Amino acid sequence: MKQFQAPFIDDVISKDLSQAALFNLTETQYIDNQLWLNNGYTPNVSFNVAYTSSAILLKYTVQEKNIKAIYRQINDPVYKDSCVELFIAFNNESRYYNLEFNCLGTPLVEYGSGKQGRVTINKQLIKKIESHNSIKTPNLIEWELILKIPFTVFEYHTITSLKNQVCSVNFYKCGDELPEPHYLSWNNLVSPNPDFHLPEFFGQVKFTS
């Protein structure tokens, strides 16, 4: 099981999501487990995590051959686009949140204990997620998405601080309807069919002081 640490960043520093130095003190992690398809194509995907007194900060960096961003409304099926995802559970609970974003930052956020019967989070809470994205198109398309996810988005928990907490997590990259579909995970998982909703294969993040 993979583990990493996410440092604290002062709220004042995190106000500008576009500043290059925002994630300098964080560990870069890689979403590099190729799942289910063996078509010889693996996008390059990494992420960085930090937190503030009121939010989780998350940066994805992606290089891939093709890009798609059709969905623009909250809780649209963004996993069909060029998509990155965070699944997170608090307090060793079986229920977890899935937060999915296409390359424009369009969010899909749900909560539940498995793939079926998930509950969508209140749109007014999801609207509080801040995002900054950039897309470059040299030989490979490179895009970056920076997210500031307020604790209030986690509707079924009352989170006042993440200091020294350990959470169960996994991170994913997919593109179900891209010319070359793919499914990548940070912590490896085992399943005969495409399914990210397997919390038994989550890794861990510790939010350090």
N, C-alpha and C positions, 0 to 999 in steps of 0.2 A: 504493500500500500504506500503510495506516495504521500509526502508531507512537505509543507513549506510554511514560512512565516510571512505575515503581512504587517508592515510597520505602521505606526501612527503618523499622520501628517496633520499639521495645524490647519484649522478651518480657514484661516486667512490665506494661507498658501494655496489651498485647493479651490479658491474662488475662480481662478482662471484655468479652465481645463485644457487650454491650448498651449500652456507653457511647457517647454521641452523638458525642463528639469523636474517635473512633478513626480516622476516615478524613479528618480535616480537611486534611491536607497532601497528599492525593492528587488527581489529575486525574479529573474525572468524564467518563466515556466513554458514548456512546449507541449502543444497538443499534437502528438505525433504517432499515436496508435491507430493504424489503419484497420478499420472494421468492416467485415462483410463483403466488401468488393475488392477484387484483385485485378484492377484495370491498369495498374502501373502508374497511376496518377495520385500524388499526395501533395496537397497544398502545404506551404510553409506557414505555420501558425504558432504564435507565442502570445503570452499574456503576462500582465503584472497586476498585483493587487496591493492596495493599501486601505487605510480607513481614517475617518475623522471622528469627531465627537458625535456626529449625527448621520454618517453615510459611509457606504462602501465605495471605494474608488477602484475602477477596473479598466485596464487598457488592453485591447486586442490589436495585434499586428498581423496582417494576413498578406501572403503573396499567392495568387492563383491565376490560372489561365483565363478564366471567364468570370464575369460578374453579373449578378442579376439583382434588381431591387424593384419589384413590382408592387409590393404591399406597403401601404402608407398609413393605415389606420391601426390604432391600438388593438391588440389581440387578434390581428390578422395572422394567417398561417405563414409567418416569416421564415419558417424552416424550409420552405420551398425556394426561397431566395438564397443569396450568399449570406450565411447565417452563422453566428457564434452564440454559445449558450453557457449559462451558469446554472447548475443545480446545487442547492444549499439546504442543509438541515441544521437546526439549532437544538442544543441540549440532548444530543443523542436520540432524537425522536425519529420515528419511522416516517412521519410526514415531512415533506420538503417542498421548497419552492423551485419552480423552473422559470428562469428568466432568459428569454430568447430575443435576439436582435438581428435584424438584417444590417447590411453595411451602411444604410442611412440612419440607423438608430431606431427604426420602428420596433416597438416592444410587444412581446407576448409574455404575460406573467400569470402563472397559475400556481395552485397549491393542492396537495393531496398526498396519498400514500402509495400510489402506483400510477400506471399509465392510464387506466380507466377511471372515470368518475372524478376527474380533476375540476377544481373550482377556479374560475377566473377571478383575478384580483380587481377590486374596484378601480374603474378607469380614472377617477379623480386622483387616486393615490399614484397610479402609474404615471400620470402626467407630470408628477413632481420629479421624475427621473430626468437628470440633465445629461446631454450628450454633445460630443464634439467629434466630427468625423472628417477625414481627408482621404481622397482617392487619387492615386497617381497611375498613369498608364504608360510605362515604358514597354519593354519586351513582355514582362509579366505585369499583371495588374497588382498594385500594392495598395492596400487600404488600411486605415487605422481608425479605431473607434474607442473613444474614451467616455466612460460612463460614471456618473455620480448617482448612486442609488440610495436614497434616504432610508433610514431604518423604518420609517412609517409605511414603506411599500410592503413590508412583511406584516401584512394585515392581521394575521392570526397570532402575532407575538407582540409583546411590549418590550422593546429593546431600548434601554437607556444608555448602554455602553457595550462595546465589544472587547474592551481591554482584557487581555489574558484568556479570552474564550477560545475554545477549540470547536470548530464547526466541520461537519462532514460535507464534502464538496466533490463535484466533478465538473469538468469544462469540456465543451464539445465544439466542433466545427462541422457543418453539413451544408448541403445544397441539393435538396431532393430533386429539383427540376432544372438543374444546370446541365449543360451539354455533357459534362463528365461528373455525374453524381458521386458523392463521397460522404463517408462518415468517419470522423476522427474523434478520439477521446484523449484526455490528459492521463487519467488513471485507467489502465486497461480493464476491459470487461469481457465476459464470456457469455455469448448468447447465440443460438442458432439463427435468429432473425433480427433485423434492425430494431433496436430498442434501447434508448438511452435511460429509460426509467427503471434502473436497477441499482437502488441505493446500497445494496450489499457490496458494490464495487466502487463506492465513493472513496476518495482519499481524505486528507485532513488539511486544514489551514488553521494556524494559531495566530490570533491577532495580538501582537506583542505591544508592550508599553513603550 
